[in-house]
Amino acid sequence: MAVLCPDGADGGGAAAAAAVVHDGLPDSLRTVPKFDPDKEIAYTDLQLFTDNFSEEKRIGRTQFGILYRGKIPQGWRGNDERDVTVKLWVTESRLPFGRGRPYHIEPEYLLDRMKIHESTLSQSHQIVGKVEGYCFEVNRLGVVYDVKPLDTISRIMSDKDKFGWRNRVKVALGLARLLKLCHGNAPNYLVRNLSAAHVIVDKDFNPILVDFAMICGAGIGDNSVPSRLDTPLASYGYLDSDMLLSIY
C-alpha cells in the first residue's frame, strides 16, 4: 500500500511533489515528535541481521524500499534471538504506472513517514507492522519491524498449495479492516495505491503492512495544497471509493 492521502489533500499532483520532494519537508512534518533514541540501530547491525543484505535474505522491493528477512542474534542488546523484517529505504522511485519521470524523496521525509506509522496506525491496528528500530545514517536509511515474515502477498499469489482459499480470505479480511481504519479517521485517508508488494504475511498468514510510501494530511503533510483529483493515482483493480465519489 502506497500513497495514502486524506480527503482534500494532494498526494500526487505536481504542486505536492514540488512541496515535498524539491523544497524539503512541509511545515506540518517538522512538528512530528522524534523517535525514542533507544530505537536507533546502526547500519552495521542491519548488516548483522541480514547476513550483509544477502540475496538469500531478500524478500522483495516496495515503492521506497527493499525488504529482507532478518534475525536478531541472541544477546544483542539483551534480546533473545528472534526473526524480524528489515527494510532498506531507497530515495529514488517512480510514481505508479511509470507516471512522470523518476523523482527523489528527501531522507527526512521517509523518516517522518515511519514516525507517523509508529505513532498512529501501528498503534491502532495489528495489521500494521510494529517498528522495532530504525537506522538514520548518512545515505543509509533503514527500519526493523518486529515481524517474522513468510513472504509478500505478491510473491505467494501463484502458489495455490501454500496460499489456498482459506488463507486468501484471511488476508482479504485483514486488508478490509485496515481500509476501514483508514476511512474511519477524521479526515479520512485516501488509499491511492494498494500494492500486494507492500503487504507481507507471517507463518499464520496474518497480513502485515510494511510500506506506506507517501502519506500526507490529517496532521501528516501539507494540507494547503489543493486536491488534483483530475489525475488520480490508483492501482490496477482498485480505486478508493472516496476518490471515486469526488471525481464523479
VOTOR-682792 format. One record per residue (C-alpha): residue in three letters; x negated, y, z negated. Coordinates in pm, whole numbers, plus 32768, in hexadecimal, padded with zeros to 4 digits. Each point is the difference from the previous one (the first is absolute). Layout:
N
ALAXYZ;...
# end
This chain:
248
MET800080008000;ALA7F6E81498069;VAL807381648027;LEU80F8802E7EE5;CYS8093815C8009;PRO8120809E7F3D;ASP8130809780A6;GLY7FB781628075;ALA7E867FD3800D;ASP7F297FB2812B;GLY7F257ECC8006;GLY7FAC7FF78172;GLY801A815580A5;ALA7ED780C6807F;ALA802D81087EF3;ALA7FEF7EFD7EEC;ALA7ED07F5E809B;ALA7F5181508003;ALA805D80457E97;VAL7F887EB27F80;VAL7EEC7F9780EC;HIS7F4F813B806D;ASP803E80F87EE8;GLY7FBC7F1C7ED7;LEU80F77FA77EF1;PRO815580A87FE6;ASP802A80CC7EC2;SER80FC7F0A7F70;LEU7EF97EED8002;ARG7F0280C77F3C;THR80CF7FE47EC2;VAL800E7E837FFE;PRO7F5C7F7E7EBE;LYS7EB27F548021;PHE7FCF7E8F7FC3;ASP7F8B7F727EB6;PRO7E807FFC8018;ASP80087E9A7F80;LYS80957F9D8150;GLU7ED7807A80C8;ILE7F4F7EDD80AA;ALA7EAE801580AF;TYR7FDB7FA3816D;THR7F047EF87F98;ASP81137F5F7F30;LEU80E27FF28130;GLN7EE57F5180B5;LEU7FE17F0E7EDC;PHE81747FB28003;THR80087FB78177;ASP7EAF7F588040;ASN7F8C814280A6;PHE8141802080CA;SER7FCC7EB480AE;GLU80DA7FA58129;GLU80767ECC7F42;LYS809A80E77EFC;ARG80A480E980F9;ILE817E7FF78007;GLY804F81058106;ARG801C816E8063;THR80FE81017F8D;GLN8034815C808E;PHE7EFC80997F18;GLY7F427ED97F78;ILE7F6D7EA28012;LEU807C7EFA7F09;TYR7F227EF87F5D;ARG80337EE37F0E;GLY7F34804D7ECB;LYS7F9F7F5A7EBC;ILE7F9F80B37EBF;PRO7EEE7F2B7F62;GLN80107F807E9D;GLY7F8081047F0A;TRP8014812D80E8;ARG805C811C7F12;GLY80737EF77F0C;ASN80FD7F6E80F5;ASP804E7E968045;GLU7FCA7F838162;ARG812C804880DD;ASP806380368169;VAL804D815E8081;THR803E80B58146;VAL7EFD80FF8072;LYS8049810D8101;LEU7EF780D480AB;TRP809481428082;VAL7FAA80868157;THR8032816F804D;GLU80307FDC8178;SER814B7F7D8083;ARG810E80218106;LEU816F804E7FE3;PRO80EA7ED88039;PHE801D7F90816D;GLY7EC080C08051;ARG80C0814A7FF4;GLY7F028116802D;ARG7E887FF37FE2;PRO7F457F627EDA;TYR800680DF7ECD;HIS7F31802D7EC8;ILE80917FF27EA1;GLU7F4F80B57EE6;PRO7F7B7F0C7EF6;GLU80A680CD7EED;TYR814E7FCE80AC;LEU7FD67E867FF3;LEU7FA5800C7E91;ASP813980C77FB4;ARG80D17EFD80BB;MET7F7F7F027F08;LYS804780DE7ED4;ILE81688023806E;HIS800C7E8B8040;GLU7F977FBC7E98;SER80C481157F54;THR81517FCF80AA;LEU80697EDA80D4;SER7F117EFE7F6E;GLN8093803E7EA7;SER81617FE18086;HIS7FF07EC380CC;GLN7F3B7EBC7FE6;ILE7FE67FE8817B;VAL7F03811F7FF9;GLY7EA27F847FB1;LYS7F7080687EAF;VAL7EBD80C7801E;GLU7EE37F5E7F3F;GLY7F04810E805B;TYR7F7580D98113;CYS7EB8806480A4;PHE7FD18167806E;GLU7E9580268065;VAL7F7F80CC8126;ASN80777F558140;ARG80687ED37F30;LEU816D7FEE7FA3;GLY80A97ECF7F71;VAL810D7F7C7F1B;VAL802A7EBA7F40;TYR815F7F747FCD;ASP80507F0B7EEB;VAL80947F1080FF;LYS7F987EA08062;PRO804480048176;LEU80727EE280D9;ASP800C80C48145;THR80AE812080AC;ILE815C7FC68088;SER7F86804F815E;ARG7F037EE27FF1;ILE80E77EF37F76;MET8134804E80D2;SER7FA97EF68101;ASP7FC17EED7EFD;LYS815A7F657FEC;ASP7F8C7EEC7F15;LYS7F6A80EE7EFF;PHE80F1811F8035;GLY81527F55800F;TRP815A80987FE9;ARG80127FF97E85;ASN7EBF80CA7FE3;ARG806580E7811D;VAL814480547F4D;LYS7F3F803C7EBD;VAL7F1880F580AF;ALA812180AE80B2;LEU80BD80357EBA;GLY7EC8808C7F5A;LEU7FCD80FA8119;ALA8170805E7FF2;ARG7FDB80517E8E;LEU7ED580DD804F;LEU80C580BC810A;LYS8118802E7F04;LEU7F0580957F0C;CYS7F7880EF8109;HIS815E806F805E;GLY806580247E93;ASN7F0C811A7FB6;ALA806A816C800A;PRO7FA8806A8104;ASN7FF57EB780BE;TYR7ECE7F7D80B1;LEU80147FC58174;VAL7F597EB68053;ARG7F7780568154;ASN7F277ECE8042;LEU804F7EAB7F6E;SER7EDC7F168049;ALA7FD07E917FA9;ALA7E8980447FF7;HIS803080DA7EC9;VAL80B37EF47F34;ILE7F4D7ED47F6E;VAL80977ED37F53;ASP7F7A7F467ED2;LYS7FFF7E877FD5;ASP816F800C7F99;PHE805880D18134;ASN804E81387F3B;PRO7FD4812680F2;ILE7F1381117F88;LEU7FCC814F80AD;VAL7E928069800F;ASP7FFC812380F5;PHE80D6813A8009;ALA7F2F80BF8100;MET808E81638010;ILE80F280687EEC;CYS808681627FE5;GLY810680CA7F49;ALA80CB7FAE7EC7;GLY7ED980957F45;ILE7F177F5780F9;GLY7F8080DD8116;ASP806D8145809D;ASN817B80317FFC;SER7FE3815080AE;VAL7FCC7F5E8154;PRO814F7FE880B7;SER80717EAA8073;ARG7FBE7FA1816A;LEU80EA7EDC8031;ASP800C803E8177;THR7EC87F24800F;PRO80407EFD7EF0;LEU7EFC7F007F9D;ALA80827EA17FCF;SER7FA97E92802E;TYR80707EFF80FB;GLY81507F847F82;TYR801F80FA7EE3;LEU807581687FE3;ASP805580977EAF;SER8179802B7FDB;ASP7FDC81607F71;MET7F2B80638129;LEU80FD7F6A80F0;LEU811B80C87F60;SER7F2D813E800F;ILE7FC47FD28174;TYR81617FA88063;
# end
